[in-house]
C-alpha cells in the first residue's frame, strides 16, 4: 500500500529525524508544529528533490512506503525566489485581466532575472500603462488571497478553459498535454489558470514587484502562429533586493559591451557583412591576439600540440559524429556539389517529417530529373525509411559540405590519421578554430551571441586510466585562465544526463563511468559545484564554470566535457601494452569558451578598462607642446622596443586636455614629457587609476610597467557593492556542441 492512501505517513526532516503524521498533513502543518514564526516564513517545500506547494498534502507526493524527505523552503533558500516569481506572474496576469477586456492567456514562466507572461490582447500595452497595472497588482497583493491547487480530468479541464474563453489553454490541452489524463489548475480569487505550480501560500509574500518591459512574442515560439504581447517583470522578497537589482541593471547598461565596443573601437557588426559576424577592429584584435598568445604559450608548456582544420567538412562527417541532423536547426544549410542537392535535401527532410504527400513526391521526382538527378531504385511503394536511404546514397555520391559548426569531428580524424600507441597517449590537440552557428536573429547579442565564433578548442585523447588525471589538469588550466583575468568568483556546474530523456547517445555503462569520474575529480578538488541533471551534452557529461563578474552577474565561460561516444562513432583505436586495440576516451575543453563571448564579457566586467597586460593601448606619451615632440617620439620608441603598446598624442592643445582624453580612452598609463623631462631623460608618469606618480627615469618607468604586465596584475577601477542577492544571470548562454 502506498503512502498516498495510508492513514499515516513518515516524514523525514533534514536532521534525519522521523515523524509520523496523517497523510493529508502539509509542509505548512509541519512548520506550524515547529513554530508559528517558521510557518510565517515558509514559501514552499522540497520533497524528493522536487519543489512543491507548502499546502500540498504530503501523502499524495509519495508512491511507496518509504519515509518522505522534507525540506521547508523560506526566503533564504535559492529555490524559493523562483516560486515567488512564478506566483508574481499569475498576480500580474490577474491584474491585466481585471484591466483589459478579451484577454487570452498563454504562458507565464520565470526567467533568470524575473518572469514574463504572454497575452493575446486586442488593446496594445505600452510602458505608459505600467503604473496602472502595478497599482492593480498592489491591490491583489494587499488582499493576501491564497493560491489554491485543484485537479481536473482532461475533458473537464478543456471544458473549464472553454467556459473561461481561454482558447490558447484549450489548444494546449489538446496538443501539449494530450498525453495527460489529468491536469492541474491554480485559483486565486476570481483568477483561474492552467498551471503545474508550485506557488507561494498567498500573494502577501510578494514584498517587491516591478514591471520591466513589454515586447512581441509568438504562441509557442512559432513565427507563423498567433502574435502575442509579452509583459516582463521581476519580484523579490525584499524592497532592498529589488533596489539593488535595479541598480545592477543600470550598471550593466553603463557596461554594455556593444556600446563600449563601438565607443573604443574594439569591434563592429555590420548588417552588410552579416548579422552575428564580428569584425575585430585593431584595438579589439590586440586584445584577442594577447589572449591567444597567452593561452597558446601555456598550452605548449602543458604538452598540447597545435593543429589547424578547414572551415568546411562533408556532411557525412557530422552525421557520423551525431551533430547532423541533431543540431541541424542551429547550423547553416549544407553546400551542395550538384544543382539538385538542395531539392534532394528538402525532399529527404519532408520524408523524415512525414509531410510529403504522393502528389508532391511526383513533382519532386520530375523537378529532380530537370536538374539531372535520377533515382532508379526509388520506389513509390517503398517505406519512408527505404526512400530516405536511396536519396542518402545519391547525396553521398554528390558531395554535400557543411560550414564547420564544431571542431571535434576534424580532430577525431587527426587522431585517426596515423597508427597510435598507448605510449603516445594522452594526445592533446588544440586549435583556435572558427566555427559557424545559424543562431536566430532575435537571439544575437553583440559578441555574446554570434554566428561566427572562434573557440579555444582542444581535444585530449587518452586511456581510461588517464581520464581522471587529464580531467583534473583541464580543471586546473581553466582555473589558471580565469584567475589570470581576475575572475576568481566562480562555481562549477556538473551537467549530467536526464535518465528519462532519449536525446543522449552511448551506453548507460559509459555514462555512469563518465559521470562518476567527473564527480570524483570535482569532489577531490575542493571546488564548489552543483549537479544539474538534463544539462549534459548529448555525447557526455560536462563541467561548466559559472563565473560571477564584478557587478554580480553570472556567466557560463570555461567548459570541460568527457566523451566516450565520439571515439566509438569514429572507430578510434590505439594499440595497448597487450598489443590489442583499444578505444580511447576523449575530453573536450575550452577555458575561454569562445574568444568573442569571453572578450565581450571582459569588456563588461572591466567596463572597457582592461588590465595592463590585456590593454590594447598600455601607455600614451603626452608632449607638453610641439617643442617636446621629438623627445616624445624617442620616449615612445623606447617603450615600443620594450614590448609595450604605446601611442603618442601629437594633437594641438593643453596637456590637461590630453590627460582627460587618455582617461576617457581608458589608457592605463600616461607619460607626460616636456623640456624638464627631456633634459633629465625622464617621464612624468601618470596612472589612470592612481593619478600622478611623479617623474622618473625612462628605464624605471618601463620596468614598472613591464612588471605589471608580467605578473598580470588586475586592478579594477570600479568595484561594485551590489548585493549578491540581486545577482542577475547575464542572459547569454554558451555554445554547447
KAWOHU-V256509 format. One record per pair of residues at least 6 apart in sequence whose C-alpha atoms are under 7 Angstrom apart, sorted by sequence separation. I is the first residue (numbers start at 1). GAP is how many residues later the second one is. If there is no record, write none. Layout:
# KAWOHU-V256509
{{I:GAP} {I:GAP}}
This chain:
# KAWOHU-V256509
{{3:6} {12:6} {32:6} {45:6} {46:6} {62:6} {74:6} {75:6} {97:6} {109:6} {110:6} {186:6} {187:6} {219:6} {236:6} {261:6} {262:6} {269:6} {318:6} {319:6} {336:6} {350:6} {443:6} {444:6} {482:6} {536:6} {548:6} {575:6} {576:6} {592:6} {612:6} {623:6} {640:6} {677:6} {686:6} {687:6} {11:7} {12:7} {31:7} {32:7} {44:7} {45:7} {73:7} {108:7} {109:7} {185:7} {186:7} {218:7} {219:7} {269:7} {547:7} {548:7} {574:7} {575:7} {639:7} {685:7} {686:7} {10:8} {11:8} {31:8} {44:8} {45:8} {108:8} {109:8} {161:8} {162:8} {185:8} {186:8} {218:8} {219:8} {269:8} {546:8} {547:8} {573:8} {574:8} {685:8} {10:9} {11:9} {44:9} {45:9} {108:9} {161:9} {185:9} {186:9} {218:9} {219:9} {269:9} {378:9} {546:9} {547:9} {573:9} {574:9} {623:9} {685:9} {10:10} {44:10} {107:10} {108:10} {184:10} {185:10} {217:10} {218:10} {268:10} {269:10} {546:10} {547:10} {573:10} {574:10} {636:10} {673:10} {684:10} {685:10} {9:11} {10:11} {28:11} {43:11} {107:11} {184:11} {185:11} {217:11} {267:11} {268:11} {545:11} {546:11} {572:11} {573:11} {621:11} {636:11} {672:11} {673:11} {684:11} {8:12} {9:12} {106:12} {158:12} {184:12} {216:12} {217:12} {267:12} {268:12} {378:12} {439:12} {544:12} {545:12} {572:12} {671:12} {672:12} {683:12} {684:12} {8:13} {9:13} {105:13} {106:13} {216:13} {217:13} {267:13} {268:13} {377:13} {438:13} {545:13} {671:13} {672:13} {682:13} {683:13} {8:14} {9:14} {105:14} {215:14} {216:14} {266:14} {267:14} {437:14} {544:14} {545:14} {671:14} {682:14} {683:14} {7:15} {8:15} {104:15} {105:15} {158:15} {214:15} {215:15} {266:15} {436:15} {437:15} {544:15} {621:15} {670:15} {671:15} {682:15} {683:15} {7:16} {103:16} {104:16} {214:16} {215:16} {265:16} {266:16} {436:16} {543:16} {544:16} {567:16} {669:16} {670:16} {681:16} {682:16} {6:17} {103:17} {104:17} {214:17} {266:17} {267:17} {435:17} {436:17} {542:17} {543:17} {567:17} {669:17} {670:17} {681:17} {27:18} {103:18} {213:18} {214:18} {265:18} {266:18} {434:18} {435:18} {542:18} {543:18} {567:18} {669:18} {4:19} {89:19} {102:19} {213:19} {434:19} {435:19} {496:19} {542:19} {567:19} {668:19} {669:19} {3:20} {102:20} {212:20} {434:20} {541:20} {542:20} {668:20} {47:21} {48:21} {211:21} {212:21} {433:21} {434:21} {540:21} {541:21} {564:21} {667:21} {47:22} {211:22} {432:22} {433:22} {540:22} {563:22} {564:22} {47:23} {86:23} {210:23} {211:23} {432:23} {433:23} {540:23} {563:23} {46:24} {47:24} {86:24} {93:24} {210:24} {432:24} {433:24} {539:24} {562:24} {563:24} {45:25} {46:25} {85:25} {209:25} {210:25} {431:25} {432:25} {562:25} {663:25} {28:26} {45:26} {46:26} {89:26} {157:26} {209:26} {407:26} {431:26} {515:26} {539:26} {561:26} {562:26} {618:26} {619:26} {620:26} {621:26} {622:26} {27:27} {28:27} {45:27} {89:27} {154:27} {208:27} {209:27} {430:27} {431:27} {514:27} {561:27} {618:27} {619:27} {620:27} {621:27} {622:27} {623:27} {26:28} {27:28} {44:28} {45:28} {82:28} {89:28} {153:28} {154:28} {208:28} {340:28} {430:28} {560:28} {561:28} {617:28} {618:28} {619:28} {620:28} {621:28} {689:28} {26:29} {44:29} {85:29} {86:29} {153:29} {154:29} {206:29} {207:29} {208:29} {406:29} {429:29} {430:29} {511:29} {560:29} {616:29} {617:29} {620:29} {26:30} {42:30} {43:30} {85:30} {152:30} {153:30} {206:30} {207:30} {208:30} {405:30} {428:30} {429:30} {559:30} {560:30} {26:31} {42:31} {43:31} {151:31} {152:31} {206:31} {207:31} {208:31} {340:31} {404:31} {405:31} {428:31} {429:31} {559:31} {624:31} {25:32} {26:32} {42:32} {43:32} {151:32} {152:32} {205:32} {207:32} {339:32} {404:32} {405:32} {428:32} {558:32} {559:32} {24:33} {25:33} {41:33} {151:33} {340:33} {351:33} {403:33} {427:33} {428:33} {505:33} {506:33} {558:33} {622:33} {23:34} {24:34} {150:34} {151:34} {208:34} {426:34} {427:34} {504:34} {505:34} {558:34} {559:34} {23:35} {24:35} {149:35} {150:35} {426:35} {427:35} {494:35} {496:35} {498:35} {503:35} {504:35} {557:35} {558:35} {23:36} {44:36} {149:36} {150:36} {425:36} {426:36} {492:36} {493:36} {494:36} {495:36} {496:36} {497:36} {498:36} {557:36} {622:36} {43:37} {96:37} {149:37} {351:37} {425:37} {491:37} {492:37} {493:37} {494:37} {495:37} {496:37} {497:37} {95:38} {148:38} {149:38} {425:38} {491:38} {492:38} {493:38} {494:38} {495:38} {496:38} {497:38} {147:39} {148:39} {493:39} {495:39} {496:39} {497:39} {147:40} {148:40} {348:40} {495:40} {496:40} {95:41} {147:41} {495:41} {632:41} {95:42} {146:42} {145:43} {348:43} {145:44} {497:44} {27:45} {92:45} {496:45} {628:45} {91:46} {495:46} {628:46} {344:47} {495:47} {620:47} {628:47} {631:47} {494:48} {495:48} {514:48} {619:48} {622:48} {468:49} {472:49} {494:49} {618:49} {619:49} {620:49} {621:49} {622:49} {623:49} {624:49} {9:50} {493:50} {494:50} {617:50} {618:50} {619:50} {620:50} {621:50} {622:50} {623:50} {624:50} {492:51} {493:51} {618:51} {619:51} {620:51} {621:51} {622:51} {623:51} {147:52} {492:52} {493:52} {147:53} {468:53} {492:53} {493:53} {147:54} {491:54} {492:54} {510:54} {4:55} {12:55} {146:55} {147:55} {490:55} {491:55} {550:55} {3:56} {4:56} {11:56} {12:56} {13:56} {14:56} {146:56} {490:56} {491:56} {549:56} {612:56} {10:57} {11:57} {12:57} {13:57} {14:57} {145:57} {146:57} {490:57} {609:57} {4:58} {10:58} {11:58} {12:58} {13:58} {144:58} {145:58} {489:58} {490:58} {3:59} {4:59} {11:59} {144:59} {489:59} {506:59} {3:60} {144:60} {338:60} {2:61} {3:61} {105:61} {337:61} {2:62} {3:62} {104:62} {106:62} {141:62} {142:62} {337:62} {2:63} {104:63} {105:63} {106:63} {141:63} {336:63} {337:63} {639:63} {104:64} {336:64} {141:65} {335:65} {336:65} {334:66} {335:66} {334:67} {335:67} {334:68} {332:71} {331:74} {478:80} {130:81} {315:85} {127:86} {314:86} {315:86} {127:87} {314:87} {315:87} {126:88} {313:88} {314:88} {321:88} {312:89} {313:89} {312:90} {313:90} {312:91} {313:91} {318:91} {311:92} {312:92} {317:92} {311:93} {612:96} {613:96} {94:97} {612:97} {613:99} {309:101} {611:102} {611:103} {611:104} {332:105} {331:106} {332:106} {330:107} {331:107} {120:108} {330:108} {119:109} {120:109} {330:109} {118:110} {119:110} {481:110} {606:110} {118:111} {119:111} {87:112} {118:112} {86:113} {87:113} {117:113} {118:113} {478:113} {116:114} {117:114} {83:115} {84:115} {116:115} {117:115} {83:116} {84:116} {116:116} {83:117} {115:117} {116:117} {115:118} {114:119} {115:119} {114:120} {464:120} {113:121} {114:121} {463:121} {464:121} {84:122} {307:122} {462:122} {463:122} {305:123} {306:123} {307:123} {308:123} {461:123} {462:123} {304:124} {305:124} {306:124} {307:124} {461:124} {462:124} {303:125} {304:125} {305:125} {306:125} {461:125} {304:126} {460:126} {461:126} {459:127} {460:127} {459:128} {460:128} {459:129} {458:130} {459:130} {458:131} {457:132} {458:132} {457:133} {456:134} {455:135} {456:136} {456:137} {455:138} {456:138} {455:139} {454:140} {455:140} {453:141} {454:141} {454:142} {453:143} {53:145} {52:146} {53:146} {55:146} {51:147} {53:147} {54:147} {88:147} {448:148} {449:148} {85:149} {447:149} {448:149} {85:150} {447:150} {422:152} {448:152} {421:153} {422:153} {447:153} {420:154} {421:154} {422:154} {81:155} {419:155} {420:155} {421:155} {422:155} {44:156} {416:156} {43:157} {43:158} {75:162} {276:168} {278:169} {550:169} {551:169} {550:170} {551:171} {552:172} {277:173} {276:174} {277:174} {553:174} {554:174} {555:174} {276:175} {277:175} {552:175} {553:175} {554:175} {555:175} {276:176} {552:176} {553:176} {554:176} {553:177} {556:177} {557:177} {556:178} {258:188} {537:199} {537:200} {484:228} {486:228} {485:229} {321:245} {321:248} {320:249} {320:250} {449:283} {448:284} {248:303} {288:307} {290:324} {287:327} {287:328} {287:329} {286:330} {283:333} {257:343} {257:346} {257:347} {256:348} {260:348} {255:349} {255:352} {264:401} {248:474} {244:478} {244:479} {245:481} {244:482} {245:482} {241:484} {241:485} {113:615} {112:616} {113:616} {112:617}}
